[in-house]
Amino acid sequence: MEQDQQFLEYVVKALVDNPNDVKINRVVDEMGVLLTLSVNKDDMGKVIGRSGQTAKAIRTILRVVGMKNEARVNLKIEEPEGGERPYVPDRSVDDVIADLKSE
């Protein structure tokens, strides 16, 4: 296992509640190294973080690890199956107030 993949595995497993569900696929091509991360759908929020800050920090450090090894490293976080948020249509203020009054 390469250093970039080991680093990513170490960091992500420390963040999540289900470390056994962490899977990392490493592909090297002419563009550099692509690490594809797959985690349990319940842990997705922990990996991404508020406003994507945790994912951004992990990507930044992976780039530094890549520079040290003279490679360009990119991270793709896979959406877990069934992990998409359901579509919620916009509601008017009147609809929300009516719901509150009916409770």
N, C-alpha and C positions, 0 to 999 in steps of 0.2 A: 504494500500500500504506500502510495506517495505521500510526501509531507503535507501537501495541501489537503488531501483527502483525510489524512489522520487528524489534522488540525480541525477541519470542519466537523468531523465525527465527534471529537472531544468536546468542542464548544456546544454543539447542538444537543448531545446526550446530557450535558450538564444543565441545559435549560428546560428540557421537556419532562413530563411525568411518565411517558412511555418510551424509555430509551431503546427497548427491544424493537420498536417499530421504525426506528430511524434507518433509512436506506440511502446510500449515496452511490450514484453511478458516475464514473469518470470517463470522459471521452476526449481524446486529443486529436486535433485536426490542424489545418493550416491557420486557423484563426486563433489557436491557443488551446487552453484547457477549459472544458465545460464540466462543471460539477452539477449534477441534478440531484436535488434533495427531496426526499419523500418522508413525511412524518405522519403520525396519527392525526386524524382531523381535529381531535380535541386539543392538540398541542400547536396547531397552526398559529394561533394568536400569540403564543409565547415566542415562536420563531420570528414572526413578522414584527411584533412589538407595536407600541402606540405610534400611529402614523408611519409605520414602516421603519422606524428608527433602529430597531434591533437588526433587521435584515440589512439595512444600509451599513451598519457598523461591521457586521460579519463580512459583507462584500468588500468593504474597505480594507480590512485586515487580510482577507484572502488575496487581494491585489498586492499587498506588501509581501506576503509569503511567496507569491508568484514572481515578483521582481527579484527576490532573493535567489530564486531558482531559475531566473531568466526565462520566465513563461508568463503569458497573459492568462489569468484565471478569472472565469466568470461563474456566477452562481445562478442557477434556475431553481426556484422553489415550486414544486408541482402542487397543483390544487388537488387535495384528497378527494376521492370519490364520495359524492354526497356532501361535499363541503361547501358548495356554493350557497350563498344566502338566497332565500326565496325573495321574489320580487314583491315589494309592498307598494301599491299605488299611492300616490299623493292623496291626502285627505284634506278636506277644508277644515277650517277652524270650527265651523258650525257642527260638522260631523263629530269632531273630537269632543266638543262640549256636550253634545247630545249623548254620547257614550258615557261621559262622566256623570251626567245627571241620572242615567238609567241604572247606575251601579248602586 
